[in-house]
Amino acid sequence: MNIDQFVSDFAECFDDTEAEVFTPTLKFKELEEWSSLQGLAIIAMCRKSYGIRISGAEIQEADTIQDVYALVSEKLG
């Protein structure tokens, strides 16, 4: 897993936001499209694409996509 692929996978969880907006430093909860449904989509993406489980609380603690990437990387070992 690398950060570019993770950002791409992360962006796929959003329907109305252009992919170019997504960068590792994006504060994703500031997006107009952000909702708890996107949080669930991110959780599902992490499980399906990377085989790990993250919680809603862990998503809430993250500020940027880089934060979520670091969490997933840590869980992958």
mmCIF file of the N, C-alpha and C atoms, coordinates in Angstrom:
data_MODEL
# 
_entry.id   MODEL 
# 
loop_
_atom_site.group_PDB 
_atom_site.id 
_atom_site.type_symbol 
_atom_site.label_atom_id 
_atom_site.label_alt_id 
_atom_site.label_comp_id 
_atom_site.label_asym_id 
_atom_site.label_entity_id 
_atom_site.label_seq_id 
_atom_site.pdbx_PDB_ins_code 
_atom_site.Cartn_x 
_atom_site.Cartn_y 
_atom_site.Cartn_z 
_atom_site.occupancy 
_atom_site.B_iso_or_equiv 
_atom_site.pdbx_formal_charge 
_atom_site.auth_seq_id 
_atom_site.auth_comp_id 
_atom_site.auth_asym_id 
_atom_site.auth_atom_id 
_atom_site.pdbx_PDB_model_num 
ATOM 1   N N  . MET A 1 1  ? 0.851   -1.179 0.000  1.00 0.00 ? 1  MET A N  1 
ATOM 2   C CA . MET A 1 1  ? 0.000   0.000  0.000  1.00 0.00 ? 1  MET A CA 1 
ATOM 3   C C  . MET A 1 1  ? 0.895   1.241  0.000  1.00 0.00 ? 1  MET A C  1 
ATOM 4   N N  . ASN A 1 2  ? 0.543   2.196  -0.832 1.00 0.00 ? 2  ASN A N  1 
ATOM 5   C CA . ASN A 1 2  ? 1.241   3.470  -0.807 1.00 0.00 ? 2  ASN A CA 1 
ATOM 6   C C  . ASN A 1 2  ? 0.211   4.584  -0.673 1.00 0.00 ? 2  ASN A C  1 
ATOM 7   N N  . ILE A 1 3  ? 0.670   5.757  -0.320 1.00 0.00 ? 3  ILE A N  1 
ATOM 8   C CA . ILE A 1 3  ? -0.230  6.880  -0.025 1.00 0.00 ? 3  ILE A CA 1 
ATOM 9   C C  . ILE A 1 3  ? -1.048  7.277  -1.247 1.00 0.00 ? 3  ILE A C  1 
ATOM 10  N N  . ASP A 1 4  ? -0.460  7.219  -2.435 1.00 0.00 ? 4  ASP A N  1 
ATOM 11  C CA . ASP A 1 4  ? -1.201  7.613  -3.636 1.00 0.00 ? 4  ASP A CA 1 
ATOM 12  C C  . ASP A 1 4  ? -2.378  6.679  -3.890 1.00 0.00 ? 4  ASP A C  1 
ATOM 13  N N  . GLN A 1 5  ? -2.155  5.381  -3.751 1.00 0.00 ? 5  GLN A N  1 
ATOM 14  C CA . GLN A 1 5  ? -3.241  4.427  -3.939 1.00 0.00 ? 5  GLN A CA 1 
ATOM 15  C C  . GLN A 1 5  ? -4.300  4.604  -2.863 1.00 0.00 ? 5  GLN A C  1 
ATOM 16  N N  . PHE A 1 6  ? -3.866  4.845  -1.625 1.00 0.00 ? 6  PHE A N  1 
ATOM 17  C CA . PHE A 1 6  ? -4.821  5.034  -0.536 1.00 0.00 ? 6  PHE A CA 1 
ATOM 18  C C  . PHE A 1 6  ? -5.685  6.269  -0.777 1.00 0.00 ? 6  PHE A C  1 
ATOM 19  N N  . VAL A 1 7  ? -5.078  7.365  -1.218 1.00 0.00 ? 7  VAL A N  1 
ATOM 20  C CA . VAL A 1 7  ? -5.841  8.590  -1.504 1.00 0.00 ? 7  VAL A CA 1 
ATOM 21  C C  . VAL A 1 7  ? -6.858  8.319  -2.613 1.00 0.00 ? 7  VAL A C  1 
ATOM 22  N N  . SER A 1 8  ? -6.461  7.573  -3.622 1.00 0.00 ? 8  SER A N  1 
ATOM 23  C CA . SER A 1 8  ? -7.374  7.225  -4.716 1.00 0.00 ? 8  SER A CA 1 
ATOM 24  C C  . SER A 1 8  ? -8.540  6.385  -4.201 1.00 0.00 ? 8  SER A C  1 
ATOM 25  N N  . ASP A 1 9  ? -8.242  5.384  -3.380 1.00 0.00 ? 9  ASP A N  1 
ATOM 26  C CA . ASP A 1 9  ? -9.292  4.547  -2.791 1.00 0.00 ? 9  ASP A CA 1 
ATOM 27  C C  . ASP A 1 9  ? -10.213 5.381  -1.910 1.00 0.00 ? 9  ASP A C  1 
ATOM 28  N N  . PHE A 1 10 ? -9.633  6.283  -1.145 1.00 0.00 ? 10 PHE A N  1 
ATOM 29  C CA . PHE A 1 10 ? -10.382 7.166  -0.253 1.00 0.00 ? 10 PHE A CA 1 
ATOM 30  C C  . PHE A 1 10 ? -11.336 8.038  -1.068 1.00 0.00 ? 10 PHE A C  1 
ATOM 31  N N  . ALA A 1 11 ? -10.837 8.600  -2.171 1.00 0.00 ? 11 ALA A N  1 
ATOM 32  C CA . ALA A 1 11 ? -11.642 9.482  -3.020 1.00 0.00 ? 11 ALA A CA 1 
ATOM 33  C C  . ALA A 1 11 ? -12.850 8.759  -3.598 1.00 0.00 ? 11 ALA A C  1 
ATOM 34  N N  . GLU A 1 12 ? -12.718 7.471  -3.845 1.00 0.00 ? 12 GLU A N  1 
ATOM 35  C CA . GLU A 1 12 ? -13.820 6.693  -4.405 1.00 0.00 ? 12 GLU A CA 1 
ATOM 36  C C  . GLU A 1 12 ? -14.996 6.577  -3.442 1.00 0.00 ? 12 GLU A C  1 
ATOM 37  N N  . CYS A 1 13 ? -14.798 6.902  -2.188 1.00 0.00 ? 13 CYS A N  1 
ATOM 38  C CA . CYS A 1 13 ? -15.876 6.866  -1.197 1.00 0.00 ? 13 CYS A CA 1 
ATOM 39  C C  . CYS A 1 13 ? -16.784 8.090  -1.307 1.00 0.00 ? 13 CYS A C  1 
ATOM 40  N N  . PHE A 1 14 ? -16.411 9.031  -2.133 1.00 0.00 ? 14 PHE A N  1 
ATOM 41  C CA . PHE A 1 14 ? -17.156 10.283 -2.291 1.00 0.00 ? 14 PHE A CA 1 
ATOM 42  C C  . PHE A 1 14 ? -17.675 10.374 -3.719 1.00 0.00 ? 14 PHE A C  1 
ATOM 43  N N  . ASP A 1 15 ? -18.950 10.696 -3.881 1.00 0.00 ? 15 ASP A N  1 
ATOM 44  C CA . ASP A 1 15 ? -19.559 10.751 -5.203 1.00 0.00 ? 15 ASP A CA 1 
ATOM 45  C C  . ASP A 1 15 ? -19.522 12.131 -5.839 1.00 0.00 ? 15 ASP A C  1 
ATOM 46  N N  . ASP A 1 16 ? -19.662 13.175 -5.040 1.00 0.00 ? 16 ASP A N  1 
ATOM 47  C CA . ASP A 1 16 ? -19.864 14.517 -5.576 1.00 0.00 ? 16 ASP A CA 1 
ATOM 48  C C  . ASP A 1 16 ? -18.635 15.411 -5.554 1.00 0.00 ? 16 ASP A C  1 
ATOM 49  N N  . THR A 1 17 ? -17.550 14.940 -4.973 1.00 0.00 ? 17 THR A N  1 
ATOM 50  C CA . THR A 1 17 ? -16.337 15.747 -4.871 1.00 0.00 ? 17 THR A CA 1 
ATOM 51  C C  . THR A 1 17 ? -15.341 15.270 -5.922 1.00 0.00 ? 17 THR A C  1 
ATOM 52  N N  . GLU A 1 18 ? -14.797 16.209 -6.672 1.00 0.00 ? 18 GLU A N  1 
ATOM 53  C CA . GLU A 1 18 ? -13.837 15.883 -7.731 1.00 0.00 ? 18 GLU A CA 1 
ATOM 54  C C  . GLU A 1 18 ? -12.597 15.203 -7.147 1.00 0.00 ? 18 GLU A C  1 
ATOM 55  N N  . ALA A 1 19 ? -12.097 14.204 -7.852 1.00 0.00 ? 19 ALA A N  1 
ATOM 56  C CA . ALA A 1 19 ? -10.948 13.425 -7.386 1.00 0.00 ? 19 ALA A CA 1 
ATOM 57  C C  . ALA A 1 19 ? -9.708  14.289 -7.172 1.00 0.00 ? 19 ALA A C  1 
ATOM 58  N N  . GLU A 1 20 ? -9.558  15.378 -7.963 1.00 0.00 ? 20 GLU A N  1 
ATOM 59  C CA . GLU A 1 20 ? -8.376  16.229 -7.859 1.00 0.00 ? 20 GLU A CA 1 
ATOM 60  C C  . GLU A 1 20 ? -8.267  16.926 -6.505 1.00 0.00 ? 20 GLU A C  1 
ATOM 61  N N  . VAL A 1 21 ? -9.381  17.023 -5.799 1.00 0.00 ? 21 VAL A N  1 
ATOM 62  C CA . VAL A 1 21 ? -9.412  17.687 -4.490 1.00 0.00 ? 21 VAL A CA 1 
ATOM 63  C C  . VAL A 1 21 ? -8.673  16.856 -3.442 1.00 0.00 ? 21 VAL A C  1 
ATOM 64  N N  . PHE A 1 22 ? -8.618  15.554 -3.652 1.00 0.00 ? 22 PHE A N  1 
ATOM 65  C CA . PHE A 1 22 ? -8.100  14.643 -2.642 1.00 0.00 ? 22 PHE A CA 1 
ATOM 66  C C  . PHE A 1 22 ? -6.581  14.584 -2.666 1.00 0.00 ? 22 PHE A C  1 
ATOM 67  N N  . THR A 1 23 ? -5.984  14.966 -1.531 1.00 0.00 ? 23 THR A N  1 
ATOM 68  C CA . THR A 1 23 ? -4.543  14.907 -1.315 1.00 0.00 ? 23 THR A CA 1 
ATOM 69  C C  . THR A 1 23 ? -4.333  14.353 0.093  1.00 0.00 ? 23 THR A C  1 
ATOM 70  N N  . PRO A 1 24 ? -3.126  13.910 0.417  1.00 0.00 ? 24 PRO A N  1 
ATOM 71  C CA . PRO A 1 24 ? -2.893  13.394 1.767  1.00 0.00 ? 24 PRO A CA 1 
ATOM 72  C C  . PRO A 1 24 ? -3.227  14.400 2.875  1.00 0.00 ? 24 PRO A C  1 
ATOM 73  N N  . THR A 1 25 ? -3.067  15.689 2.592  1.00 0.00 ? 25 THR A N  1 
ATOM 74  C CA . THR A 1 25 ? -3.280  16.693 3.641  1.00 0.00 ? 25 THR A CA 1 
ATOM 75  C C  . THR A 1 25 ? -4.706  17.246 3.686  1.00 0.00 ? 25 THR A C  1 
ATOM 76  N N  . LEU A 1 26 ? -5.597  16.703 2.847  1.00 0.00 ? 26 LEU A N  1 
ATOM 77  C CA . LEU A 1 26 ? -6.980  17.174 2.832  1.00 0.00 ? 26 LEU A CA 1 
ATOM 78  C C  . LEU A 1 26 ? -7.666  16.900 4.161  1.00 0.00 ? 26 LEU A C  1 
ATOM 79  N N  . LYS A 1 27 ? -8.281  17.931 4.730  1.00 0.00 ? 27 LYS A N  1 
ATOM 80  C CA . LYS A 1 27 ? -9.104  17.774 5.930  1.00 0.00 ? 27 LYS A CA 1 
ATOM 81  C C  . LYS A 1 27 ? -10.496 17.367 5.452  1.00 0.00 ? 27 LYS A C  1 
ATOM 82  N N  . PHE A 1 28 ? -10.663 16.060 5.290  1.00 0.00 ? 28 PHE A N  1 
ATOM 83  C CA . PHE A 1 28 ? -11.820 15.515 4.603  1.00 0.00 ? 28 PHE A CA 1 
ATOM 84  C C  . PHE A 1 28 ? -13.150 15.817 5.285  1.00 0.00 ? 28 PHE A C  1 
ATOM 85  N N  . LYS A 1 29 ? -13.161 16.035 6.568  1.00 0.00 ? 29 LYS A N  1 
ATOM 86  C CA . LYS A 1 29 ? -14.417 16.336 7.265  1.00 0.00 ? 29 LYS A CA 1 
ATOM 87  C C  . LYS A 1 29 ? -14.894 17.758 6.981  1.00 0.00 ? 29 LYS A C  1 
ATOM 88  N N  . GLU A 1 30 ? -14.059 18.562 6.331  1.00 0.00 ? 30 GLU A N  1 
ATOM 89  C CA . GLU A 1 30 ? -14.458 19.905 5.941  1.00 0.00 ? 30 GLU A CA 1 
ATOM 90  C C  . GLU A 1 30 ? -15.137 19.927 4.575  1.00 0.00 ? 30 GLU A C  1 
ATOM 91  N N  . LEU A 1 31 ? -15.147 18.793 3.870  1.00 0.00 ? 31 LEU A N  1 
ATOM 92  C CA . LEU A 1 31 ? -15.823 18.717 2.584  1.00 0.00 ? 31 LEU A CA 1 
ATOM 93  C C  . LEU A 1 31 ? -17.325 18.853 2.782  1.00 0.00 ? 31 LEU A C  1 
ATOM 94  N N  . GLU A 1 32 ? -17.969 19.551 1.868  1.00 0.00 ? 32 GLU A N  1 
ATOM 95  C CA . GLU A 1 32 ? -19.417 19.718 1.927  1.00 0.00 ? 32 GLU A CA 1 
ATOM 96  C C  . GLU A 1 32 ? -20.124 18.364 1.905  1.00 0.00 ? 32 GLU A C  1 
ATOM 97  N N  . GLU A 1 33 ? -19.556 17.418 1.205  1.00 0.00 ? 33 GLU A N  1 
ATOM 98  C CA . GLU A 1 33 ? -20.153 16.093 1.056  1.00 0.00 ? 33 GLU A CA 1 
ATOM 99  C C  . GLU A 1 33 ? -20.000 15.212 2.298  1.00 0.00 ? 33 GLU A C  1 
ATOM 100 N N  . TRP A 1 34 ? -19.132 15.585 3.224  1.00 0.00 ? 34 TRP A N  1 
ATOM 101 C CA . TRP A 1 34 ? -18.846 14.735 4.381  1.00 0.00 ? 34 TRP A CA 1 
ATOM 102 C C  . TRP A 1 34 ? -20.112 14.461 5.192  1.00 0.00 ? 34 TRP A C  1 
ATOM 103 N N  . SER A 1 35 ? -20.291 13.200 5.535  1.00 0.00 ? 35 SER A N  1 
ATOM 104 C CA . SER A 1 35 ? -21.384 12.785 6.423  1.00 0.00 ? 35 SER A CA 1 
ATOM 105 C C  . SER A 1 35 ? -20.988 11.455 7.048  1.00 0.00 ? 35 SER A C  1 
ATOM 106 N N  . SER A 1 36 ? -21.816 10.994 7.932  1.00 0.00 ? 36 SER A N  1 
ATOM 107 C CA . SER A 1 36 ? -21.539 9.701  8.555  1.00 0.00 ? 36 SER A CA 1 
ATOM 108 C C  . SER A 1 36 ? -21.554 8.580  7.517  1.00 0.00 ? 36 SER A C  1 
ATOM 109 N N  . LEU A 1 37 ? -22.290 8.761  6.425  1.00 0.00 ? 37 LEU A N  1 
ATOM 110 C CA . LEU A 1 37 ? -22.293 7.746  5.362  1.00 0.00 ? 37 LEU A CA 1 
ATOM 111 C C  . LEU A 1 37 ? -20.916 7.619  4.715  1.00 0.00 ? 37 LEU A C  1 
ATOM 112 N N  . GLN A 1 38 ? -20.226 8.737  4.525  1.00 0.00 ? 38 GLN A N  1 
ATOM 113 C CA . GLN A 1 38 ? -18.877 8.668  3.980  1.00 0.00 ? 38 GLN A CA 1 
ATOM 114 C C  . GLN A 1 38 ? -17.944 7.988  4.982  1.00 0.00 ? 38 GLN A C  1 
ATOM 115 N N  . GLY A 1 39 ? -18.164 8.244  6.268  1.00 0.00 ? 39 GLY A N  1 
ATOM 116 C CA . GLY A 1 39 ? -17.375 7.557  7.294  1.00 0.00 ? 39 GLY A CA 1 
ATOM 117 C C  . GLY A 1 39 ? -17.545 6.052  7.201  1.00 0.00 ? 39 GLY A C  1 
ATOM 118 N N  . LEU A 1 40 ? -18.783 5.608  7.020  1.00 0.00 ? 40 LEU A N  1 
ATOM 119 C CA . LEU A 1 40 ? -19.045 4.172  6.871  1.00 0.00 ? 40 LEU A CA 1 
ATOM 120 C C  . LEU A 1 40 ? -18.417 3.629  5.593  1.00 0.00 ? 40 LEU A C  1 
ATOM 121 N N  . ALA A 1 41 ? -18.458 4.417  4.527  1.00 0.00 ? 41 ALA A N  1 
ATOM 122 C CA . ALA A 1 41 ? -17.840 3.996  3.265  1.00 0.00 ? 41 ALA A CA 1 
ATOM 123 C C  . ALA A 1 41 ? -16.327 3.832  3.424  1.00 0.00 ? 41 ALA A C  1 
ATOM 124 N N  . ILE A 1 42 ? -15.697 4.723  4.175  1.00 0.00 ? 42 ILE A N  1 
ATOM 125 C CA . ILE A 1 42 ? -14.251 4.625  4.421  1.00 0.00 ? 42 ILE A CA 1 
ATOM 126 C C  . ILE A 1 42 ? -13.945 3.378  5.238  1.00 0.00 ? 42 ILE A C  1 
ATOM 127 N N  . ILE A 1 43 ? -14.745 3.118  6.248  1.00 0.00 ? 43 ILE A N  1 
ATOM 128 C CA . ILE A 1 43 ? -14.566 1.915  7.063  1.00 0.00 ? 43 ILE A CA 1 
ATOM 129 C C  . ILE A 1 43 ? -14.680 0.671  6.180  1.00 0.00 ? 43 ILE A C  1 
ATOM 130 N N  . ALA A 1 44 ? -15.707 0.639  5.313  1.00 0.00 ? 44 ALA A N  1 
ATOM 131 C CA . ALA A 1 44 ? -15.901 -0.500 4.415  1.00 0.00 ? 44 ALA A CA 1 
ATOM 132 C C  . ALA A 1 44 ? -14.746 -0.640 3.429  1.00 0.00 ? 44 ALA A C  1 
ATOM 133 N N  . MET A 1 45 ? -14.256 0.487  2.888  1.00 0.00 ? 45 MET A N  1 
ATOM 134 C CA . MET A 1 45 ? -13.145 0.455  1.951  1.00 0.00 ? 45 MET A CA 1 
ATOM 135 C C  . MET A 1 45 ? -11.890 -0.117 2.612  1.00 0.00 ? 45 MET A C  1 
ATOM 136 N N  . CYS A 1 46 ? -11.634 0.287  3.844  1.00 0.00 ? 46 CYS A N  1 
ATOM 137 C CA . CYS A 1 46 ? -10.447 -0.219 4.556  1.00 0.00 ? 46 CYS A CA 1 
ATOM 138 C C  . CYS A 1 46 ? -10.548 -1.726 4.775  1.00 0.00 ? 46 CYS A C  1 
ATOM 139 N N  . ARG A 1 47 ? -11.732 -2.184 5.069  1.00 0.00 ? 47 ARG A N  1 
ATOM 140 C CA . ARG A 1 47 ? -11.913 -3.626 5.288  1.00 0.00 ? 47 ARG A CA 1 
ATOM 141 C C  . ARG A 1 47 ? -11.778 -4.394 3.980  1.00 0.00 ? 47 ARG A C  1 
ATOM 142 N N  . LYS A 1 48 ? -12.452 -3.901 2.925  1.00 0.00 ? 48 LYS A N  1 
ATOM 143 C CA . LYS A 1 48 ? -12.439 -4.602 1.640  1.00 0.00 ? 48 LYS A CA 1 
ATOM 144 C C  . LYS A 1 48 ? -11.075 -4.533 0.960  1.00 0.00 ? 48 LYS A C  1 
ATOM 145 N N  . SER A 1 49 ? -10.478 -3.352 0.902  1.00 0.00 ? 49 SER A N  1 
ATOM 146 C CA . SER A 1 49 ? -9.243  -3.166 0.150  1.00 0.00 ? 49 SER A CA 1 
ATOM 147 C C  . SER A 1 49 ? -7.991  -3.573 0.911  1.00 0.00 ? 49 SER A C  1 
ATOM 148 N N  . TYR A 1 50 ? -8.030  -3.421 2.239  1.00 0.00 ? 50 TYR A N  1 
ATOM 149 C CA . TYR A 1 50 ? -6.811  -3.644 3.018  1.00 0.00 ? 50 TYR A CA 1 
ATOM 150 C C  . TYR A 1 50 ? -6.951  -4.713 4.095  1.00 0.00 ? 50 TYR A C  1 
ATOM 151 N N  . GLY A 1 51 ? -8.164  -5.233 4.267  1.00 0.00 ? 51 GLY A N  1 
ATOM 152 C CA . GLY A 1 51 ? -8.378  -6.329 5.206  1.00 0.00 ? 51 GLY A CA 1 
ATOM 153 C C  . GLY A 1 51 ? -8.237  -5.942 6.670  1.00 0.00 ? 51 GLY A C  1 
ATOM 154 N N  . ILE A 1 52 ? -8.438  -4.674 6.976  1.00 0.00 ? 52 ILE A N  1 
ATOM 155 C CA . ILE A 1 52 ? -8.341  -4.249 8.375  1.00 0.00 ? 52 ILE A CA 1 
ATOM 156 C C  . ILE A 1 52 ? -9.625  -3.542 8.781  1.00 0.00 ? 52 ILE A C  1 
ATOM 157 N N  . ARG A 1 53 ? -9.843  -3.510 10.077 1.00 0.00 ? 53 ARG A N  1 
ATOM 158 C CA . ARG A 1 53 ? -11.021 -2.839 10.622 1.00 0.00 ? 53 ARG A CA 1 
ATOM 159 C C  . ARG A 1 53 ? -10.601 -1.561 11.328 1.00 0.00 ? 53 ARG A C  1 
ATOM 160 N N  . ILE A 1 54 ? -11.295 -0.487 10.995 1.00 0.00 ? 54 ILE A N  1 
ATOM 161 C CA . ILE A 1 54 ? -11.147 0.752  11.746 1.00 0.00 ? 54 ILE A CA 1 
ATOM 162 C C  . ILE A 1 54 ? -12.532 1.141  12.237 1.00 0.00 ? 54 ILE A C  1 
ATOM 163 N N  . SER A 1 55 ? -12.571 1.874  13.299 1.00 0.00 ? 55 SER A N  1 
ATOM 164 C CA . SER A 1 55 ? -13.849 2.229  13.919 1.00 0.00 ? 55 SER A CA 1 
ATOM 165 C C  . SER A 1 55 ? -14.263 3.651  13.548 1.00 0.00 ? 55 SER A C  1 
ATOM 166 N N  . GLY A 1 56 ? -15.527 3.932  13.776 1.00 0.00 ? 56 GLY A N  1 
ATOM 167 C CA . GLY A 1 56 ? -16.028 5.289  13.588 1.00 0.00 ? 56 GLY A CA 1 
ATOM 168 C C  . GLY A 1 56 ? -15.293 6.273  14.476 1.00 0.00 ? 56 GLY A C  1 
ATOM 169 N N  . ALA A 1 57 ? -14.980 5.852  15.682 1.00 0.00 ? 57 ALA A N  1 
ATOM 170 C CA . ALA A 1 57 ? -14.246 6.720  16.607 1.00 0.00 ? 57 ALA A CA 1 
ATOM 171 C C  . ALA A 1 57 ? -12.857 7.051  16.052 1.00 0.00 ? 57 ALA A C  1 
ATOM 172 N N  . GLU A 1 58 ? -12.210 6.074  15.419 1.00 0.00 ? 58 GLU A N  1 
ATOM 173 C CA . GLU A 1 58 ? -10.887 6.326  14.840 1.00 0.00 ? 58 GLU A CA 1 
ATOM 174 C C  . GLU A 1 58 ? -10.988 7.295  13.665 1.00 0.00 ? 58 GLU A C  1 
ATOM 175 N N  . ILE A 1 59 ? -12.051 7.182  12.877 1.00 0.00 ? 59 ILE A N  1 
ATOM 176 C CA . ILE A 1 59 ? -12.265 8.141  11.788 1.00 0.00 ? 59 ILE A CA 1 
ATOM 177 C C  . ILE A 1 59 ? -12.476 9.538  12.373 1.00 0.00 ? 59 ILE A C  1 
ATOM 178 N N  . GLN A 1 60 ? -13.250 9.631  13.436 1.00 0.00 ? 60 GLN A N  1 
ATOM 179 C CA . GLN A 1 60 ? -13.522 10.934 14.047 1.00 0.00 ? 60 GLN A CA 1 
ATOM 180 C C  . GLN A 1 60 ? -12.256 11.576 14.603 1.00 0.00 ? 60 GLN A C  1 
ATOM 181 N N  . GLU A 1 61 ? -11.315 10.769 15.065 1.00 0.00 ? 61 GLU A N  1 
ATOM 182 C CA . GLU A 1 61 ? -10.059 11.300 15.602 1.00 0.00 ? 61 GLU A CA 1 
ATOM 183 C C  . GLU A 1 61 ? -9.129  11.809 14.503 1.00 0.00 ? 61 GLU A C  1 
ATOM 184 N N  . ALA A 1 62 ? -9.301  11.322 13.289 1.00 0.00 ? 62 ALA A N  1 
ATOM 185 C CA . ALA A 1 62 ? -8.437  11.709 12.173 1.00 0.00 ? 62 ALA A CA 1 
ATOM 186 C C  . ALA A 1 62 ? -8.857  13.063 11.624 1.00 0.00 ? 62 ALA A C  1 
ATOM 187 N N  . ASP A 1 63 ? -7.871  13.856 11.234 1.00 0.00 ? 63 ASP A N  1 
ATOM 188 C CA . ASP A 1 63 ? -8.143  15.157 10.619 1.00 0.00 ? 63 ASP A CA 1 
ATOM 189 C C  . ASP A 1 63 ? -7.940  15.119 9.107  1.00 0.00 ? 63 ASP A C  1 
ATOM 190 N N  . THR A 1 64 ? -6.929  14.382 8.672  1.00 0.00 ? 64 THR A N  1 
ATOM 191 C CA . THR A 1 64 ? -6.566  14.370 7.259  1.00 0.00 ? 64 THR A CA 1 
ATOM 192 C C  . THR A 1 64 ? -6.575  12.935 6.726  1.00 0.00 ? 64 THR A C  1 
ATOM 193 N N  . ILE A 1 65 ? -6.520  12.826 5.412  1.00 0.00 ? 65 ILE A N  1 
ATOM 194 C CA . ILE A 1 65 ? -6.407  11.496 4.806  1.00 0.00 ? 65 ILE A CA 1 
ATOM 195 C C  . ILE A 1 65 ? -5.106  10.841 5.261  1.00 0.00 ? 65 ILE A C  1 
ATOM 196 N N  . GLN A 1 66 ? -4.050  11.631 5.417  1.00 0.00 ? 66 GLN A N  1 
ATOM 197 C CA . GLN A 1 66 ? -2.767  11.109 5.906  1.00 0.00 ? 66 GLN A CA 1 
ATOM 198 C C  . GLN A 1 66 ? -2.934  10.458 7.276  1.00 0.00 ? 66 GLN A C  1 
ATOM 199 N N  . ASP A 1 67 ? -3.765  11.033 8.127  1.00 0.00 ? 67 ASP A N  1 
ATOM 200 C CA . ASP A 1 67 ? -4.016  10.455 9.451  1.00 0.00 ? 67 ASP A CA 1 
ATOM 201 C C  . ASP A 1 67 ? -4.655  9.072  9.329  1.00 0.00 ? 67 ASP A C  1 
ATOM 202 N N  . VAL A 1 68 ? -5.616  8.939  8.421  1.00 0.00 ? 68 VAL A N  1 
ATOM 203 C CA . VAL A 1 68 ? -6.280  7.643  8.227  1.00 0.00 ? 68 VAL A CA 1 
ATOM 204 C C  . VAL A 1 68 ? -5.289  6.652  7.622  1.00 0.00 ? 68 VAL A C  1 
ATOM 205 N N  . TYR A 1 69 ? -4.495  7.113  6.676  1.00 0.00 ? 69 TYR A N  1 
ATOM 206 C CA . TYR A 1 69 ? -3.465  6.267  6.074  1.00 0.00 ? 69 TYR A CA 1 
ATOM 207 C C  . TYR A 1 69 ? -2.500  5.746  7.141  1.00 0.00 ? 69 TYR A C  1 
ATOM 208 N N  . ALA A 1 70 ? -2.068  6.602  8.032  1.00 0.00 ? 70 ALA A N  1 
ATOM 209 C CA . ALA A 1 70 ? -1.146  6.203  9.101  1.00 0.00 ? 70 ALA A CA 1 
ATOM 210 C C  . ALA A 1 70 ? -1.801  5.139  9.992  1.00 0.00 ? 70 ALA A C  1 
ATOM 211 N N  . LEU A 1 71 ? -3.065  5.316  10.288 1.00 0.00 ? 71 LEU A N  1 
ATOM 212 C CA . LEU A 1 71 ? -3.804  4.356  11.102 1.00 0.00 ? 71 LEU A CA 1 
ATOM 213 C C  . LEU A 1 71 ? -3.860  2.994  10.410 1.00 0.00 ? 71 LEU A C  1 
ATOM 214 N N  . VAL A 1 72 ? -4.206  3.006  9.120  1.00 0.00 ? 72 VAL A N  1 
ATOM 215 C CA . VAL A 1 72 ? -4.285  1.765  8.361  1.00 0.00 ? 72 VAL A CA 1 
ATOM 216 C C  . VAL A 1 72 ? -2.903  1.119  8.265  1.00 0.00 ? 72 VAL A C  1 
ATOM 217 N N  . SER A 1 73 ? -1.882  1.920  7.993  1.00 0.00 ? 73 SER A N  1 
ATOM 218 C CA . SER A 1 73 ? -0.510  1.386  7.911  1.00 0.00 ? 73 SER A CA 1 
ATOM 219 C C  . SER A 1 73 ? -0.081  0.740  9.209  1.00 0.00 ? 73 SER A C  1 
ATOM 220 N N  . GLU A 1 74 ? -0.418  1.386  10.327 1.00 0.00 ? 74 GLU A N  1 
ATOM 221 C CA . GLU A 1 74 ? -0.066  0.841  11.642 1.00 0.00 ? 74 GLU A CA 1 
ATOM 222 C C  . GLU A 1 74 ? -0.757  -0.506 11.866 1.00 0.00 ? 74 GLU A C  1 
ATOM 223 N N  . LYS A 1 75 ? -2.020  -0.601 11.491 1.00 0.00 ? 75 LYS A N  1 
ATOM 224 C CA . LYS A 1 75 ? -2.758  -1.845 11.689 1.00 0.00 ? 75 LYS A CA 1 
ATOM 225 C C  . LYS A 1 75 ? -2.279  -2.946 10.761 1.00 0.00 ? 75 LYS A C  1 
ATOM 226 N N  . LEU A 1 76 ? -1.774  -2.575 9.598  1.00 0.00 ? 76 LEU A N  1 
ATOM 227 C CA . LEU A 1 76 ? -1.227  -3.561 8.680  1.00 0.00 ? 76 LEU A CA 1 
ATOM 228 C C  . LEU A 1 76 ? 0.115   -4.107 9.169  1.00 0.00 ? 76 LEU A C  1 
ATOM 229 N N  . GLY A 1 77 ? 0.740   -3.343 10.053 1.00 0.00 ? 77 GLY A N  1 
ATOM 230 C CA . GLY A 1 77 ? 2.010   -3.766 10.633 1.00 0.00 ? 77 GLY A CA 1 
ATOM 231 C C  . GLY A 1 77 ? 3.115   -3.485 9.723  1.00 0.00 ? 77 GLY A C  1 
# 
